[in-house]
């Protein structure tokens, strides 16, 4: 696992972080996560960033799907997992959540966006080696909304 600063040459993460900065500029900090997710979905639409939201992701264990599932905030451009937080600070637990999403879906790039502080915090993750074999396409379902 690598934590990599945003690459200005990566147009996808640049567009996502730009949309998040606009949401933070308009709303500031102090709201619940749901408001930032909804505002970010609106901003993605205004900027023509393709996304799916509230994407269920099931976990495969030795060929059997486990009963529970993750619900990812966004997958943008069909490839970038985006997790939204509204906390004073994020730490290892939130970082592990993004890495688990990447490992479970087979996606390599993820963003952790935290709207809870006076400045937008964003971290870019690249999963270079999954912790377990990536299951087949049955682990990723269609999200509730697509744009």
CORPEQUI-V792181 format. One line per field, one symbol per residue. ss: DSSP state (h for helix, s for strand, l for the rest). psi: psi as a letter, one per 30 degrees, with the letter a starting at -180 (. if undefined). burial: 1 if it has 24 or more other C-alpha atoms within 12 Angstrom, else 0. Layout:
# CORPEQUI-V792181
ss->???
psi->???
burial->???
This chain:
# CORPEQUI-V792181
ss->lsssllllllhhhhhhhhhhhhhhhhhlllllhhhhhhhhhhhhhhllllsssssssssssllssssssssssssslllssssssllllllhhhhhhhhhhhhhhlllssssssllllllssssssllllllllllhhhsllllssl
psi->kkjklkjffjeeeeeeeeeeeeeeeefalflleeeeeeeeeeeeefghjklklhjkjlkkjhfkklellljkeljkggfjkkkklilellaeeeeeeeeeeeeefflfklkjkjgflfkkkkkkkkjfjlflkklafffjlklekk.
burial->000001000001111111111111001010101001101111110000111111111111000000000111111111111111111001000111111111111111111111110011111111100000011000111000000
